[in-house]
């Protein structure tokens, strides 16, 4: 278990720089007026940053390791774990669909921690060594319930969010933020469990597992793999006149990269596309897709000795939640991931807009970001090809295999409706406050509940602000009763939440239920990721990185 000693709360983004040759990559996204060299965003963004996708790589490594399973059973004792969720809003695990198939949501986190000699040897400003880590890579991997497809959603590290309250196992409390906080600071608020909590607060997606890795693992594993093909449209050198940049230097066309050169690719910003952090994310997606293809065809990975070495590198570099704390659990998970063909892997970036409140930063794009999150919540493939589930496609074969993660325990059976006390609060104004609350709405909905047999339902004069109607409960033994309330009102299972901020079962009547006997149903879910998410298919081996003017040779 991680040492839960005090870390700096709300730690600022890094001010130092990293490179293969003593210079750094800025992670800041330029402001609306600027390119890579503009003033304030660059001054604030002049900090060291690495982008690791090795969490996914380690999964893929394990996915190829069936033949070497017995070689690394002894690694069980080397697996490092941390708490899954430090927040208050614990959604529980993913729920089975009508066919008993369960999707999996895994948050992949790249930590920029420089708290050991191996990480410090790779460069960076010495004054940032041993400082609080930042979650400079955050990718949500969604494995569909029928195992027909996989979606990955990246969140730019400069995304501004409201941080939830996070409580460490030792009792240290990181209070919810009063304003916007950069998403990568979540890791310094108690560990990866707070990053998970921040994602769940934003997306309402139940997260089943996390995998976190530091960047020294990139070099080790890239060497063991034997290289990954990547493509650039022109000769490129990531180096500015004042010495910033990753140091990546490649000729035009396809190149096979490994070791520190792979690390340089993953962290290059200057030289790719428009020089922003978003171009770097696209390059990472290209690398991951190429890596997945290589794993499936690389015969060298059938060597048990090589597999053992690769597995050791992955295990030593990772921290996982307790649900993945054994080699057999990681192995089972990898076998589930292996069922998805590369042509059904879709890499995306959370749709974003430049922030009007924090110059040089971004925020989730209204509407389109939620569309992507909703597709993940509802297990809709981002590639627009459908799920392959017999319910959606009668001609599709039924998926084989069982979920890698243990199924969630069933909620306690609900008491009879007449014995369930429910408090009803008026939250119809919504979170943005653009509309006034509907007068007497709590009384109206309480009467609806009474008519459905919940005779102990009572309106409360306290108001709140919610965009969608939600049922919150305070104690685990109330979960079944809260679910019964939601079912009686036709609310989705995702509307039921455990919260320490309520007593008993409280129904918050949101902006979606201002009139009538039932909430306004949401519009139909999208069937394909929006273009703003920059979807990239796993079979696309023709994608070639555009080069920023001024960075060719």
C-alpha positions as CSV (number, residue, x, y, z in Angstrom):
1,X,0.0,0.0,0.0
2,X,1.2,3.5,-0.8
3,X,2.6,5.6,1.9
4,X,-0.3,8.0,2.8
5,X,1.9,10.7,4.2
6,X,1.1,14.3,3.5
7,X,1.5,15.4,-0.1
8,X,1.1,19.0,-1.2
9,X,-2.6,19.6,-1.7
10,X,-3.5,21.4,-5.0
11,X,0.1,21.1,-6.2
12,X,0.9,23.4,-9.1
13,X,1.9,22.1,-12.5
14,X,5.6,21.4,-12.9
15,X,7.9,24.2,-13.5
16,X,11.0,22.2,-14.5
17,X,11.8,20.7,-17.8
18,X,12.6,17.3,-19.2
19,X,14.4,16.0,-22.2
20,X,16.8,13.5,-23.4
21,X,19.4,16.2,-23.6
22,X,18.7,18.6,-20.8
23,X,15.8,20.6,-22.2
24,X,12.0,20.4,-21.6
25,X,8.7,20.0,-23.2
26,X,5.9,22.4,-22.2
27,X,2.5,20.9,-21.8
28,X,0.5,24.0,-21.9
29,X,-2.1,24.4,-24.6
30,X,-1.8,27.8,-26.3
31,X,-4.4,30.4,-25.7
32,X,-7.0,31.4,-28.3
33,X,-4.6,33.9,-29.8
34,X,-1.4,32.0,-29.7
35,X,0.9,29.4,-31.1
36,X,3.6,27.5,-29.3
37,X,5.6,30.5,-28.4
38,X,3.0,32.9,-26.9
39,X,3.6,34.6,-23.6
40,X,1.7,33.8,-20.4
41,X,0.5,30.3,-21.4
42,X,4.1,29.4,-22.2
43,X,5.5,30.9,-19.1
44,X,3.0,28.9,-17.1
45,X,3.4,25.9,-19.2
46,X,7.2,25.8,-19.1
47,X,7.3,22.7,-16.9
48,X,8.5,19.2,-17.4
49,X,6.0,16.7,-18.7
50,X,5.9,13.2,-20.1
51,X,3.1,11.4,-21.7
52,X,3.0,7.8,-21.0
53,X,0.7,5.3,-22.5
54,X,2.6,2.4,-20.9
55,X,-0.4,1.5,-18.8
56,X,-2.1,0.3,-22.0
57,X,1.2,-1.2,-23.1
58,X,1.5,-3.3,-20.0
59,X,-2.0,-4.6,-20.5
60,X,-1.1,-5.6,-24.0
61,X,2.1,-7.1,-22.8
62,X,0.2,-9.3,-20.3
63,X,-2.3,-10.1,-23.1
64,X,0.5,-11.8,-25.1
65,X,1.9,-13.7,-22.1
66,X,-0.3,-16.8,-22.0
67,X,2.7,-19.0,-22.7
68,X,4.7,-17.4,-20.0
69,X,2.1,-17.4,-17.3
70,X,3.9,-19.8,-15.0
71,X,7.2,-17.9,-15.4
72,X,5.9,-14.9,-13.5
73,X,3.6,-16.2,-10.9
74,X,6.3,-15.3,-8.4
75,X,5.8,-11.7,-9.3
76,X,2.6,-11.5,-7.2
77,X,4.5,-10.1,-4.2
78,X,5.9,-7.3,-6.4
79,X,2.5,-5.8,-7.4
80,X,2.0,-2.4,-5.8
81,X,-1.6,-1.4,-5.0
82,X,-3.5,1.7,-3.9
83,X,-7.1,2.5,-3.1
84,X,-9.5,2.6,-6.1
85,X,-11.6,5.6,-5.2
86,X,-11.0,8.2,-2.5
87,X,-14.1,10.2,-3.4
88,X,-17.6,10.2,-1.8
89,X,-19.6,9.4,-4.9
90,X,-18.8,5.7,-5.3
91,X,-20.8,4.5,-8.2
92,X,-19.8,0.8,-7.7
93,X,-18.6,-1.3,-10.5
94,X,-20.1,-1.7,-14.0
95,X,-23.4,-3.5,-14.1
96,X,-24.2,-6.5,-16.3
97,X,-26.4,-6.1,-19.4
98,X,-29.5,-8.1,-20.1
99,X,-27.4,-11.0,-21.3
100,X,-25.3,-11.1,-18.1
101,X,-22.3,-9.6,-19.8
102,X,-20.3,-6.9,-17.9
103,X,-18.4,-4.0,-19.5
104,X,-15.1,-2.9,-17.9
105,X,-13.8,0.6,-17.4
106,X,-10.2,1.0,-16.6
107,X,-8.5,4.4,-15.9
108,X,-4.9,4.5,-17.2
109,X,-2.8,7.0,-15.4
110,X,0.7,8.2,-16.2
111,X,2.5,9.6,-13.2
112,X,5.4,12.1,-13.6
113,X,6.8,11.1,-10.2
114,X,10.6,11.6,-9.9
115,X,11.1,10.1,-6.6
116,X,13.8,7.5,-7.5
117,X,17.1,7.5,-9.2
118,X,15.9,5.7,-12.3
119,X,13.2,8.3,-13.0
120,X,15.6,11.2,-12.1
121,X,18.2,9.9,-14.5
122,X,15.9,10.5,-17.4
123,X,16.2,14.3,-17.0
124,X,14.2,17.1,-15.6
125,X,14.7,20.1,-13.3
126,X,16.3,18.9,-10.1
127,X,14.2,21.3,-8.0
128,X,11.1,19.2,-8.9
129,X,12.6,15.9,-7.7
130,X,10.6,14.2,-4.9
131,X,7.8,16.7,-5.4
132,X,4.1,15.7,-5.5
133,X,3.3,13.7,-8.6
134,X,1.0,14.9,-11.4
135,X,-1.4,12.7,-13.5
136,X,0.0,13.9,-16.8
137,X,-1.7,11.0,-18.7
138,X,-5.3,10.1,-18.2
139,X,-7.0,7.7,-20.5
140,X,-10.2,5.8,-19.8
141,X,-10.2,2.4,-21.5
142,X,-13.7,0.9,-22.0
143,X,-14.1,-2.8,-22.9
144,X,-17.5,-3.5,-24.2
145,X,-19.8,-6.0,-22.4
146,X,-19.7,-8.4,-25.3
147,X,-16.0,-7.9,-25.9
148,X,-16.6,-6.9,-29.5
149,X,-14.9,-3.5,-29.2
150,X,-12.7,-1.2,-27.1
151,X,-12.8,2.6,-26.7
152,X,-10.2,4.8,-25.2
153,X,-10.9,8.4,-24.2
154,X,-8.0,10.7,-23.4
155,X,-8.4,13.8,-21.3
156,X,-5.9,16.6,-22.1
157,X,-3.7,17.3,-19.0
158,X,-4.6,21.0,-19.2
159,X,-8.3,20.4,-18.7
160,X,-9.8,22.5,-15.9
161,X,-12.3,20.7,-13.6
162,X,-14.0,21.0,-10.2
163,X,-12.2,18.6,-7.9
164,X,-14.2,16.4,-5.6
165,X,-13.5,15.8,-1.9
166,X,-11.0,13.0,-1.4
167,X,-10.2,11.3,1.8
168,X,-7.0,9.2,2.2
169,X,-7.1,5.9,4.1
170,X,-5.2,7.5,7.0
171,X,-7.9,10.2,7.4
172,X,-6.3,13.2,5.6
173,X,-9.0,15.1,3.8
174,X,-8.6,17.0,0.6
175,X,-11.7,19.3,0.4
176,X,-13.6,19.7,-2.8
177,X,-12.2,22.6,-4.8
178,X,-14.1,25.9,-4.8
179,X,-12.9,26.7,-8.3
180,X,-11.5,25.1,-11.3
181,X,-8.4,23.0,-10.9
182,X,-6.1,21.5,-13.6
183,X,-7.0,17.8,-13.9
184,X,-3.4,16.5,-13.5
185,X,-3.3,17.8,-9.9
186,X,-5.8,15.1,-8.8
187,X,-2.9,12.7,-8.2
188,X,-1.4,15.0,-5.5
189,X,-4.8,15.0,-3.6
190,X,-4.2,11.6,-2.1
191,X,-3.2,9.4,-5.0
192,X,-4.8,7.7,-8.0
193,X,-8.0,7.1,-6.1
194,X,-8.6,10.9,-6.3
195,X,-8.0,10.8,-10.1
196,X,-10.6,8.1,-10.3
197,X,-13.0,10.2,-8.2
198,X,-12.5,13.2,-10.4
199,X,-13.3,11.2,-13.5
200,X,-16.4,9.7,-12.0
201,X,-17.6,13.1,-10.8
202,X,-17.2,14.5,-14.4
203,X,-18.4,11.6,-16.5
204,X,-20.7,9.5,-14.1
205,X,-19.0,6.4,-15.6
206,X,-18.4,3.6,-13.0
207,X,-14.6,2.9,-13.0
208,X,-13.8,-0.7,-12.2
209,X,-10.0,-0.5,-12.1
210,X,-7.0,1.8,-12.5
211,X,-3.4,1.2,-13.6
212,X,-0.8,3.8,-13.0
213,X,2.8,3.8,-14.3
214,X,5.8,6.1,-14.1
215,X,7.9,6.9,-17.1
216,X,10.9,4.8,-16.4
217,X,8.8,1.8,-17.4
218,X,8.4,3.2,-20.9
219,X,12.1,2.9,-21.7
220,X,12.4,-0.6,-20.1
221,X,9.3,-2.0,-21.8
222,X,10.0,-0.4,-25.2
223,X,13.4,-2.0,-25.3
224,X,12.0,-5.4,-24.4
225,X,9.3,-5.2,-27.1
226,X,11.8,-4.6,-29.9
227,X,10.3,-1.4,-31.3
228,X,7.1,0.2,-32.6
229,X,6.6,1.6,-36.2
230,X,5.6,5.3,-36.3
231,X,5.3,7.6,-39.3
232,X,6.1,11.3,-39.8
233,X,5.2,13.3,-42.9
234,X,8.5,15.2,-42.9
235,X,11.9,15.1,-41.2
236,X,11.3,16.3,-37.7
237,X,13.4,17.5,-34.8
238,X,11.7,18.5,-31.6
239,X,14.0,21.3,-30.5
240,X,13.3,25.1,-30.2
241,X,15.8,27.8,-30.6
242,X,16.0,28.2,-26.8
243,X,16.6,24.5,-26.3
244,X,13.1,23.2,-25.4
245,X,11.7,20.1,-26.9
246,X,11.8,16.3,-26.5
247,X,14.9,15.9,-28.7
248,X,13.1,13.5,-31.0
249,X,14.8,13.5,-34.4
250,X,13.4,11.3,-37.2
251,X,13.5,11.2,-41.0
252,X,10.3,11.4,-43.0
253,X,8.4,8.2,-43.4
254,X,8.0,5.1,-41.2
255,X,10.5,4.6,-38.4
256,X,10.7,1.9,-35.7
257,X,11.4,3.5,-32.4
258,X,12.2,2.0,-28.9
259,X,13.8,2.9,-25.6
260,X,14.3,6.5,-25.0
261,X,13.4,7.4,-28.6
262,X,9.9,5.9,-27.9
263,X,9.7,8.0,-24.7
264,X,10.6,11.1,-26.8
265,X,7.8,10.3,-29.3
266,X,5.3,10.0,-26.5
267,X,6.2,13.3,-25.0
268,X,6.8,15.4,-28.1
269,X,4.7,18.5,-28.4
270,X,7.0,21.0,-30.2
271,X,7.2,19.7,-33.8
272,X,3.9,17.8,-34.0
273,X,0.9,19.4,-35.8
274,X,0.3,22.9,-34.2
275,X,2.7,22.4,-31.3
276,X,-0.1,22.0,-28.7
277,X,-0.7,19.3,-26.2
278,X,-3.6,18.0,-28.4
279,X,-1.2,17.1,-31.1
280,X,0.9,15.1,-28.6
281,X,-2.2,13.2,-27.6
282,X,-2.9,12.2,-31.3
283,X,0.7,11.0,-31.6
284,X,0.2,8.8,-28.5
285,X,-2.9,7.3,-30.0
286,X,-1.0,6.4,-33.1
287,X,1.7,4.8,-31.0
288,X,-0.7,2.8,-29.0
289,X,-2.5,1.4,-32.0
290,X,0.8,0.5,-33.7
291,X,1.8,-1.2,-30.5
292,X,-1.3,-3.3,-30.4
293,X,-0.7,-4.4,-34.0
294,X,2.9,-5.3,-33.2
295,X,1.9,-7.4,-30.2
296,X,-0.4,-9.5,-32.3
297,X,2.1,-10.3,-35.0
298,X,5.5,-10.2,-33.2
299,X,6.7,-13.8,-33.0
300,X,9.6,-12.8,-30.7
301,X,7.1,-12.5,-27.8
302,X,6.6,-16.3,-27.8
303,X,10.0,-16.6,-26.1
304,X,9.2,-17.4,-22.4
305,X,12.4,-15.7,-21.2
306,X,11.6,-12.5,-23.1
307,X,8.0,-12.7,-21.8
308,X,9.3,-13.1,-18.3
309,X,11.6,-10.0,-18.6
310,X,8.8,-8.0,-20.2
311,X,6.3,-9.0,-17.5
312,X,8.8,-8.1,-14.7
313,X,9.3,-4.7,-16.3
314,X,5.5,-4.1,-16.5
315,X,4.9,-5.2,-12.9
316,X,7.7,-3.2,-11.4
317,X,6.5,0.0,-13.2
318,X,2.8,-0.3,-12.2
319,X,0.5,0.5,-9.4
320,X,-3.0,-1.0,-9.6
321,X,-6.1,-1.1,-7.5
322,X,-6.7,-4.1,-5.1
323,X,-8.9,-5.7,-7.7
324,X,-5.9,-6.3,-9.9
325,X,-3.4,-7.3,-7.1
326,X,-2.6,-10.8,-8.4
327,X,-1.0,-12.0,-11.5
328,X,-3.9,-14.3,-12.3
329,X,-6.3,-11.3,-12.1
330,X,-4.1,-9.3,-14.5
331,X,-3.8,-12.3,-16.8
332,X,-7.6,-12.8,-16.8
333,X,-8.1,-9.1,-17.6
334,X,-5.5,-9.3,-20.4
335,X,-7.3,-12.3,-22.0
336,X,-10.5,-10.3,-22.1
337,X,-8.7,-7.4,-23.8
338,X,-7.2,-9.8,-26.3
339,X,-10.6,-10.7,-27.6
340,X,-11.0,-7.3,-29.3
341,X,-9.7,-7.2,-32.8
342,X,-7.5,-4.1,-33.5
343,X,-10.0,-3.0,-36.1
344,X,-12.5,-2.4,-33.3
345,X,-10.2,-0.4,-31.1
346,X,-11.1,3.4,-31.2
347,X,-8.8,6.0,-29.7
348,X,-10.4,9.4,-29.0
349,X,-9.7,12.6,-27.2
350,X,-12.4,14.2,-25.0
351,X,-13.9,17.0,-27.0
352,X,-12.7,20.3,-25.6
353,X,-12.9,24.1,-25.9
354,X,-10.5,26.7,-24.8
355,X,-11.3,27.9,-21.3
356,X,-12.7,31.5,-21.0
357,X,-11.8,31.4,-17.3
358,X,-8.2,30.1,-17.4
359,X,-6.1,31.4,-20.3
360,X,-4.2,28.7,-22.2
361,X,-6.3,25.8,-20.6
362,X,-9.2,23.8,-21.9
363,X,-12.6,22.6,-20.6
364,X,-14.9,19.8,-21.7
365,X,-16.8,20.9,-24.8
366,X,-20.5,21.3,-23.9
367,X,-22.7,18.7,-25.5
368,X,-20.1,16.7,-27.4
369,X,-17.9,15.7,-24.4
370,X,-21.1,14.5,-22.7
371,X,-22.0,12.6,-25.9
372,X,-18.8,10.6,-25.6
373,X,-19.2,10.0,-21.9
374,X,-22.8,8.8,-22.5
375,X,-21.7,6.4,-25.2
376,X,-19.3,4.9,-22.7
377,X,-21.9,4.8,-20.0
378,X,-24.4,3.1,-22.3
379,X,-21.8,0.7,-23.8
380,X,-22.1,2.1,-27.3
381,X,-19.2,1.6,-29.6
382,X,-17.4,4.8,-30.5
383,X,-16.6,3.6,-34.0
384,X,-20.3,3.6,-35.1
385,X,-20.3,-0.1,-36.0
386,X,-22.6,-1.3,-33.2
387,X,-21.8,-3.5,-30.3
388,X,-22.1,-7.0,-31.8
389,X,-24.5,-7.8,-29.0
390,X,-27.4,-10.0,-30.1
391,X,-29.8,-7.4,-28.7
392,X,-28.4,-4.9,-31.2
393,X,-27.5,-7.2,-34.0
394,X,-29.4,-10.5,-34.2
395,X,-27.0,-11.9,-36.8
396,X,-23.9,-11.3,-34.6
397,X,-22.5,-14.3,-32.6
398,X,-22.8,-14.3,-28.9
399,X,-19.7,-13.3,-27.1
400,X,-17.8,-16.0,-25.3
401,X,-16.0,-15.7,-22.0
402,X,-16.9,-14.2,-18.7
403,X,-16.0,-10.8,-17.2
404,X,-12.5,-10.5,-15.9
405,X,-13.5,-8.7,-12.9
406,X,-15.7,-10.3,-10.2
407,X,-19.3,-9.4,-10.5
408,X,-20.6,-6.7,-8.2
409,X,-22.5,-8.0,-5.1
410,X,-26.2,-7.5,-5.5
411,X,-27.8,-4.7,-3.5
412,X,-29.7,-5.5,-0.4
413,X,-33.3,-6.4,-1.2
414,X,-35.7,-3.5,-1.1
415,X,-38.1,-3.1,1.8
416,X,-41.8,-2.7,0.9
417,X,-42.5,0.7,-0.6
418,X,-44.7,1.8,2.3
419,X,-41.7,1.3,4.7
420,X,-39.2,3.3,2.8
421,X,-38.8,6.9,4.0
422,X,-37.9,9.3,1.2
423,X,-37.1,13.0,1.5
424,X,-37.8,15.0,-1.7
425,X,-35.9,18.2,-2.4
426,X,-36.5,20.8,-5.2
427,X,-33.4,21.1,-7.4
428,X,-35.2,22.1,-10.6
429,X,-33.1,25.3,-11.2
430,X,-30.2,23.3,-12.5
431,X,-26.5,23.7,-11.8
432,X,-26.1,26.7,-14.0
433,X,-28.8,28.6,-12.3
434,X,-30.2,29.8,-15.6
435,X,-33.7,28.9,-14.6
436,X,-35.7,29.6,-11.4
437,X,-36.8,26.6,-9.4
438,X,-40.4,25.5,-10.0
439,X,-42.4,26.5,-6.9
440,X,-43.9,23.6,-5.0
441,X,-42.1,20.9,-7.1
442,X,-40.9,18.9,-4.1
443,X,-44.5,18.7,-2.9
444,X,-45.8,17.6,-6.3
445,X,-43.2,14.8,-6.7
446,X,-43.6,13.6,-3.1
447,X,-47.3,13.2,-3.9
448,X,-46.4,11.2,-7.0
449,X,-44.3,8.9,-4.8
450,X,-47.1,8.5,-2.2
451,X,-49.4,7.5,-5.1
452,X,-46.9,4.8,-6.0
453,X,-47.0,3.3,-2.5
454,X,-44.1,5.3,-0.9
455,X,-46.4,6.6,1.9
456,X,-43.4,7.9,3.9
457,X,-42.3,10.3,1.2
458,X,-42.1,13.9,2.4
459,X,-41.1,17.2,0.7
460,X,-38.3,19.1,2.3
461,X,-38.0,22.9,2.2
462,X,-34.3,22.7,1.5
463,X,-33.4,23.3,-2.1
464,X,-30.6,22.1,-4.3
465,X,-29.3,22.4,-7.9
466,X,-29.2,19.4,-10.2
467,X,-29.4,19.1,-14.0
468,X,-30.8,15.5,-13.8
469,X,-32.9,13.9,-11.1
470,X,-30.9,11.8,-8.7
471,X,-31.6,9.5,-5.7
472,X,-28.9,9.7,-3.1
473,X,-28.6,7.4,0.0
474,X,-26.3,7.6,3.0
475,X,-25.8,4.0,4.1
476,X,-24.9,0.8,2.1
477,X,-27.9,-1.0,3.5
478,X,-30.2,1.6,1.9
479,X,-28.9,0.9,-1.7
480,X,-31.7,-1.5,-2.5
481,X,-34.4,0.9,-1.1
482,X,-32.9,3.8,-3.1
483,X,-32.9,1.6,-6.3
484,X,-36.6,0.8,-5.7
485,X,-37.4,4.5,-5.6
486,X,-35.6,5.1,-8.8
487,X,-37.3,2.1,-10.5
488,X,-40.7,3.3,-9.4
489,X,-40.1,6.7,-11.0
490,X,-38.6,5.3,-14.2
491,X,-35.1,6.6,-13.4
492,X,-32.0,4.9,-14.7
493,X,-29.7,2.9,-12.4
494,X,-27.0,5.5,-12.9
495,X,-29.2,8.0,-11.0
496,X,-28.7,6.2,-7.7
497,X,-25.7,7.4,-5.8
498,X,-24.2,6.9,-2.3
499,X,-23.4,10.1,-0.6
500,X,-22.1,11.2,2.8
501,X,-23.8,14.6,2.3
502,X,-27.3,13.2,2.8
503,X,-29.1,11.4,5.6
504,X,-31.3,8.5,4.6
505,X,-32.7,8.5,1.1
506,X,-33.1,11.8,-0.7
507,X,-34.7,12.4,-4.1
508,X,-33.4,15.5,-5.8
509,X,-35.8,16.7,-8.4
510,X,-33.6,18.1,-11.2
511,X,-34.0,20.4,-14.1
512,X,-35.1,17.5,-16.3
513,X,-38.3,17.2,-14.3
514,X,-39.9,20.6,-14.0
515,X,-43.4,19.4,-14.9
516,X,-45.4,16.2,-15.3
517,X,-45.3,12.8,-13.7
518,X,-41.9,11.7,-15.0
519,X,-38.6,13.3,-15.9
520,X,-38.1,14.5,-19.5
521,X,-36.4,11.5,-21.2
522,X,-33.0,12.3,-22.6
523,X,-32.5,12.6,-26.4
524,X,-31.4,9.5,-28.3
525,X,-27.8,8.6,-27.6
526,X,-25.4,9.2,-30.5
527,X,-24.2,6.2,-32.5
528,X,-20.7,7.4,-33.3
529,X,-18.1,9.6,-31.6
530,X,-18.1,13.2,-32.9
531,X,-15.4,14.4,-35.2
532,X,-14.1,16.7,-32.4
533,X,-13.0,13.5,-30.5
534,X,-10.6,12.7,-33.4
535,X,-11.4,9.0,-33.5
536,X,-8.5,6.8,-34.7
537,X,-9.1,3.2,-35.7
538,X,-6.7,0.5,-34.4
539,X,-6.2,-0.9,-37.9
540,X,-5.2,2.4,-39.4
541,X,-1.6,1.9,-40.2
542,X,-1.5,4.7,-42.8
543,X,-1.8,7.5,-40.3
544,X,1.2,9.7,-40.4
545,X,2.0,12.6,-38.0
546,X,1.9,16.1,-39.5
547,X,4.9,18.2,-38.7
548,X,4.8,21.8,-37.3
549,X,6.5,24.4,-39.5
550,X,9.9,25.3,-38.4
551,X,10.7,21.9,-36.9
552,X,12.0,20.1,-40.0
553,X,15.6,19.5,-41.0
